[in-house]
Amino acid sequence: MRGFWAILLLLSGYGWEVKAQDLTGQWTGTATDNASQRKQKLVLSINEGDSAFGGVLHWYSPETQTIRHIIVSGRFYGRDSILTIREDSTMNIEEGRAGGPPGGFYILFYRRTAGRRDQLEGHWRAAGGWTGSADELTIRLEKKAPAFIPLPVIKPPKKDSADNKKLQALLGRESPVAATIPVLGTDTIRIELYDNGEIDGDSVSLFFNNVLLLQHLKLLAEPKVLLVPIDKNFAVNRLVLFAENLGRLPPNTALMEVTVHGKTYNLFLSTDYKKNASVEFQLQE
């Protein structure tokens, strides 16, 4: 599976000049098997960049209830040319297991509809040459911004409250730091959460600086998107992922995409009843 190339051909025949910044953001859609008409869900996140960029392709199979996250990087060569995307690493499902995309080539055409909706459409074919008389998968993606989860006003828990009991449970577990991310000149960080592996009912709570931020958050194939305010009274802000359950397939696993200053950090986190997962945001002078 490693090392496939996705090739997006941006057609000038539609009369639109495509710029690199037009491609950044989230593209959602489907991959349809032309033989069986079975559909799989796709989310392609392209990070901010100019000629070079990074991103993640999230590939979800409803039939097997599995999601594969593919970290990609690519290069955009300008108008009337090719956008190439290279797989850097594949996380969550062992190689060859059903439910994820096998290695191959993606050829997608950019167009903008009359309603000014940006779309990528095209096909997938197997690696190793053009075989067969028909393309195996039809890909359709549309640029869409995911909905944000509104955050409550963050307040310290009362002594005998259920929130305080959950905080004590949090402090009773190990909380290894998965990443330390520098923060300078911003008031908020953007966080996206997905399940990682099989969609098996994982549920989590999020603590920010030891205060309960969200609870009973179910991890799915669709992203849960948060905008978290930075507390500048702390030199280091700490976000902790707390497992409420272990789903059907322990441990509780998640992909957390953290975006700060236009740069996205892809963190694959694993939690259980003994261990949390934490991310530190270190304020810079």
C-alpha positions in Angstrom: 0.0 0.0 0.0 2.9 2.4 0.7 4.1 4.7 -2.0 1.0 5.0 -4.2 0.5 8.2 -6.1 -2.7 10.1 -6.5 -2.8 12.3 -9.6 -5.3 15.1 -9.8 -5.5 16.7 -13.2 -6.9 20.2 -13.0 -8.6 21.0 -16.3 -8.4 24.5 -17.7 -11.3 23.7 -20.1 -13.8 24.8 -17.4 -12.5 28.3 -17.7 -11.4 28.7 -14.1 -8.0 29.4 -12.8 -7.2 27.1 -10.0 -4.9 28.3 -7.3 -3.2 26.3 -4.6 -5.1 28.0 -1.8 -8.4 27.0 -3.6 -7.5 23.4 -2.8 -6.8 23.7 0.9 -9.6 22.5 3.2 -11.7 19.4 3.4 -13.1 17.5 0.4 -15.8 15.0 1.2 -17.5 12.4 -1.1 -17.5 8.8 -2.1 -15.6 6.1 -3.9 -18.0 3.8 -5.8 -17.1 0.3 -7.0 -18.2 0.2 -10.6 -18.9 -3.5 -10.5 -20.9 -3.8 -7.3 -22.0 -0.1 -6.9 -20.9 -0.3 -3.3 -19.9 3.1 -1.9 -17.1 4.0 0.5 -16.8 7.4 2.1 -13.8 9.7 1.6 -12.6 12.8 3.3 -9.5 14.5 1.8 -8.0 17.2 4.0 -5.5 19.4 2.2 -3.4 21.6 4.5 -2.5 25.2 3.7 0.4 25.6 1.4 1.6 27.0 -1.9 3.3 24.7 -4.4 3.9 22.0 -1.8 1.4 20.8 0.8 0.5 18.0 3.1 -2.8 16.4 4.1 -4.7 13.3 5.2 -7.0 11.0 3.2 -9.6 9.4 5.4 -11.1 6.3 3.7 -14.2 4.7 5.5 -15.8 1.5 4.5 -19.4 1.2 5.8 -19.4 -2.5 4.9 -16.6 -3.4 7.3 -17.0 -0.4 9.6 -13.4 0.5 9.3 -11.6 3.7 8.6 -8.0 4.1 7.3 -6.1 7.4 7.6 -3.4 7.9 4.9 -1.0 10.7 5.5 -0.1 12.3 2.2 2.1 15.1 0.8 2.0 16.6 -2.6 2.9 19.4 -5.0 0.8 21.8 -7.0 2.5 23.0 -10.2 0.1 25.8 -11.2 -2.6 26.4 -13.8 -3.1 23.7 -16.5 -0.8 21.3 -14.7 -0.8 18.4 -12.3 -1.4 18.1 -8.6 0.5 15.0 -7.4 -0.2 13.4 -4.0 2.2 10.9 -2.5 1.3 8.5 0.4 3.8 9.0 3.3 2.3 6.5 5.8 -0.8 4.5 6.4 -2.1 4.1 9.9 -4.5 1.8 11.6 -5.3 -1.3 9.5 -2.6 -3.8 8.7 -1.6 -4.0 5.1 -3.8 -6.1 2.8 -6.9 -6.1 5.1 -10.2 -5.5 3.4 -11.9 -2.2 3.9 -9.1 0.2 2.8 -8.1 1.3 -0.6 -5.5 -0.9 -2.4 -2.5 0.9 -4.0 -3.3 2.6 -7.3 -3.6 5.8 -9.2 -6.3 8.4 -8.8 -7.2 10.7 -11.7 -9.6 13.5 -10.7 -10.7 16.5 -12.6 -11.3 19.9 -10.9 -14.4 21.8 -11.8 -16.6 24.5 -10.4 -20.4 24.3 -10.8 -22.7 27.2 -11.6 -23.4 27.4 -7.8 -19.6 28.0 -7.4 -19.2 24.6 -5.7 -15.7 23.1 -6.1 -15.6 19.5 -7.1 -13.1 16.8 -7.9 -14.3 13.9 -10.0 -12.6 11.0 -11.6 -11.5 7.4 -11.3 -9.2 4.9 -9.6 -7.2 2.2 -11.3 -4.8 -0.5 -10.0 -1.1 0.2 -9.7 1.3 -1.3 -12.2 -0.2 -0.1 -15.4 -3.6 0.5 -17.0 -5.3 -2.9 -16.9 -8.9 -3.8 -17.8 -11.4 -2.0 -19.9 -13.0 0.0 -17.1 -12.0 2.0 -14.1 -12.5 0.1 -10.9 -13.6 3.0 -8.7 -15.4 6.3 -9.4 -14.4 9.1 -7.1 -16.5 12.2 -6.4 -15.4 14.8 -3.9 -16.8 18.2 -3.0 -15.2 20.9 -1.0 -17.1 21.3 2.3 -16.3 22.9 5.7 -17.3 20.5 8.6 -19.5 21.8 11.3 -18.0 22.9 14.6 -19.0 21.5 18.0 -19.9 24.6 20.2 -17.9 24.5 23.4 -19.4 25.3 26.8 -18.0 28.0 29.1 -15.1 26.3 30.8 -15.6 26.4 34.6 -13.7 24.6 37.4 -15.7 21.7 38.8 -17.5 21.9 42.1 -16.0 19.8 44.9 -18.7 17.1 45.0 -19.8 17.3 41.3 -19.8 14.5 38.8 -17.2 16.5 36.8 -14.9 16.6 39.8 -15.2 12.8 40.2 -14.2 12.4 36.5 -11.3 14.8 37.1 -10.1 12.6 39.9 -10.3 9.5 37.6 -8.3 11.5 35.0 -5.6 12.3 37.5 -5.4 8.7 38.6 -4.3 7.6 35.2 -0.9 8.1 33.5 -1.0 10.9 30.9 2.0 10.5 28.6 2.6 13.5 26.2 2.0 12.5 22.6 3.3 15.8 21.2 4.4 19.3 22.3 3.2 22.0 19.8 4.6 25.6 19.8 1.9 28.3 19.8 2.6 32.0 19.0 0.3 34.8 18.2 -3.0 32.9 18.2 -6.0 32.7 20.6 -7.4 29.4 19.3 -6.4 26.0 18.1 -8.4 23.8 15.8 -8.9 20.2 16.7 -10.5 17.4 14.6 -11.1 13.9 16.1 -11.8 10.7 14.2 -12.0 7.1 15.3 -8.9 5.1 14.2 -9.4 1.6 12.9 -12.8 -0.1 13.3 -15.7 2.1 14.2 -16.5 0.2 17.4 -18.2 2.7 19.7 -15.3 4.5 21.3 -16.3 7.4 23.5 -14.1 10.0 25.1 -13.9 13.0 27.3 -11.6 16.0 26.7 -9.9 17.9 29.5 -8.2 21.2 28.9 -5.9 22.4 31.7 -7.5 19.9 34.0 -11.0 21.2 33.4 -13.6 19.1 31.6 -14.2 20.5 28.2 -16.4 17.9 26.5 -17.7 14.5 27.6 -19.5 11.5 25.9 -17.9 12.4 22.6 -18.4 9.4 20.2 -15.6 8.9 17.7 -16.8 8.2 14.2 -15.7 8.3 10.6 -16.9 11.9 10.3 -14.7 14.5 12.0 -15.6 16.1 15.3 -14.3 19.7 14.9 -13.5 22.0 17.9 -12.0 25.4 18.2 -10.3 25.5 21.6 -9.3 28.9 23.2 -5.7 29.2 24.4 -5.3 30.3 28.1 -2.4 32.7 28.0 -2.1 32.6 31.8 -0.3 29.2 31.4 3.0 28.8 29.7 1.9 25.3 28.6 -1.8 24.5 27.9 -2.6 20.8 28.1 -5.3 18.9 26.3 -6.0 15.3 27.6 -8.0 12.6 25.9 -9.7 10.4 28.5 -11.2 7.0 27.5 -14.8 6.6 28.8 -14.9 3.1 27.3 -12.8 0.8 25.2 -15.4 0.1 22.4 -15.7 -3.4 21.1 -12.0 -3.7 20.2 -9.7 -2.3 23.0 -7.9 0.0 23.3 -9.7 3.3 22.6 -8.0 4.8 19.6 -8.3 8.1 17.8 -6.7 10.3 15.2 -6.4 13.9 16.4 -5.6 16.5 13.8 -4.4 19.7 15.4 -4.0 22.9 13.3 -2.0 25.8 14.6 -0.8 28.7 12.4 -1.9 26.8 9.2 0.2 23.8 10.1 -1.5 20.5 10.9 -0.2 17.8 13.3 -1.5 14.3 12.8 -1.5 12.5 16.1 -2.5 8.8 16.5 -3.6 8.3 20.1 -4.3 5.2 22.2 -6.0 5.3 25.6 -7.4 2.8 28.1 -8.5 2.6 31.7 -4.9 3.1 32.9 -3.5 5.6 30.5 -4.7 8.9 28.9 -3.2 10.7 26.0 -2.1 14.3 26.2 -1.0 17.1 23.9 0.8 20.1 25.2 0.6 23.6 23.6 3.7 25.6 24.5 3.4 29.4 24.3 6.3 31.1 22.6 7.6 34.5 23.4 
